[in-house]
Amino acid sequence: MTDCFFWKAFAHYFLHLVFPVFIALIFYRANWKKVYLILLATMLVDADHLFADPVFDPSRNSVGFHILHSYFAIAVYFLMLFFKGNIRIIGIGLLFHMITDFQDFHFWCH
């Protein structure tokens, strides 16, 4: 079981911190550093965790629970894909964040 929690944490932080480099390099090679920083900045969406009690609960799914992780918010993030420039990049980052949080809860040990 300990191995499961290690790999769950590894996958979570890899997808939040490292994988966005690949997104930036593949789709925005000319400005990959700027895009990577924007993608990292979208992790500020986790500020909504501060309003929960407890702030962190490993048995709770973030998606659908926190206000910035709500299905309505996710729909707004999806609509951001239809804009150009930084709005689209922010939308990509936020949606990828939601996918990461979703897999973190549903595909690993609890």
C-alpha positions as CSV (number, residue, x, y, z in Angstrom):
1,M,0.0,0.0,0.0
2,T,2.9,2.4,0.7
3,D,4.1,1.9,-2.9
4,C,0.7,2.9,-4.1
5,F,0.8,6.2,-2.2
6,F,4.3,6.9,-3.4
7,W,3.3,6.4,-7.0
8,K,0.1,8.4,-6.5
9,A,2.0,11.4,-5.2
10,F,4.7,11.0,-7.8
11,A,2.1,11.0,-10.6
12,H,0.2,13.9,-9.1
13,Y,3.2,16.2,-8.8
14,F,4.7,15.0,-12.1
15,L,1.5,15.9,-13.9
16,H,1.3,19.3,-12.1
17,L,4.9,20.4,-12.4
18,V,6.8,18.5,-15.1
19,F,4.2,17.5,-17.8
20,P,3.3,21.1,-18.5
21,V,6.9,21.5,-19.9
22,F,6.0,19.0,-22.5
23,I,2.7,20.7,-23.4
24,A,4.6,24.0,-23.7
25,L,7.4,22.5,-25.8
26,I,5.1,20.6,-28.1
27,F,2.4,23.2,-28.8
28,Y,4.2,26.5,-28.0
29,R,7.9,25.9,-28.8
30,A,8.7,29.5,-29.7
31,N,7.5,30.8,-26.3
32,W,7.7,27.6,-24.2
33,K,9.1,29.3,-21.1
34,K,6.3,31.8,-20.9
35,V,3.7,29.2,-21.6
36,Y,5.2,26.9,-19.0
37,L,5.0,29.7,-16.4
38,I,1.4,30.4,-17.3
39,L,0.6,26.7,-17.0
40,L,2.2,26.6,-13.5
41,A,0.4,29.7,-12.5
42,T,-2.9,28.0,-13.2
43,M,-2.2,25.9,-10.1
44,L,-3.4,28.9,-8.1
45,V,-6.8,27.4,-8.7
46,D,-6.0,25.3,-5.7
47,A,-6.6,28.4,-3.5
48,D,-10.2,27.2,-3.2
49,H,-8.9,24.4,-1.0
50,L,-8.3,26.9,1.7
51,F,-12.0,27.4,2.2
52,A,-12.6,23.7,2.9
53,D,-12.6,22.0,6.3
54,P,-10.3,20.2,6.5
55,V,-8.1,22.0,3.9
56,F,-6.8,18.6,2.7
57,D,-8.7,15.4,2.8
58,P,-7.2,12.5,0.9
59,S,-10.6,10.8,0.7
60,R,-12.2,13.8,-1.0
61,N,-12.4,14.3,-4.7
62,S,-11.5,17.9,-5.5
63,V,-13.4,17.9,-8.8
64,G,-17.0,18.8,-8.1
65,F,-16.3,19.7,-4.5
66,H,-14.3,23.0,-4.4
67,I,-15.8,26.1,-6.1
68,L,-13.0,26.5,-8.7
69,H,-13.1,22.7,-9.3
70,S,-16.8,22.7,-9.8
71,Y,-18.4,21.4,-13.0
72,F,-19.6,24.9,-13.8
73,A,-16.0,26.2,-13.5
74,I,-14.8,23.4,-15.7
75,A,-17.3,24.4,-18.4
76,V,-15.9,27.9,-18.3
77,Y,-12.4,26.6,-18.6
78,F,-13.5,24.6,-21.6
79,L,-14.9,27.7,-23.2
80,M,-11.6,29.4,-22.7
81,L,-10.1,27.0,-25.3
82,F,-12.0,28.9,-28.0
83,F,-10.2,32.2,-27.3
84,K,-6.7,33.0,-28.6
85,G,-3.5,33.8,-26.8
86,N,-3.1,33.6,-23.0
87,I,-6.7,32.9,-22.3
88,R,-6.4,29.6,-24.3
89,I,-3.2,28.7,-22.5
90,I,-4.9,29.4,-19.1
91,G,-7.8,27.2,-20.2
92,I,-5.5,24.4,-21.1
93,G,-3.7,24.7,-17.8
94,L,-6.9,24.7,-15.8
95,L,-8.4,21.8,-17.7
96,F,-5.2,19.8,-17.4
97,H,-5.3,20.6,-13.6
98,M,-8.8,19.2,-13.4
99,I,-7.8,16.0,-15.3
100,T,-4.9,15.6,-13.0
101,D,-7.0,16.0,-9.9
102,F,-9.6,13.6,-11.3
103,Q,-7.1,10.8,-12.0
104,D,-5.5,11.4,-8.6
105,F,-8.8,10.5,-6.9
106,H,-10.2,7.8,-9.3
107,F,-7.2,5.9,-10.5
108,W,-5.2,5.4,-7.3
109,C,-5.4,3.9,-3.9
110,H,-7.4,5.7,-1.2
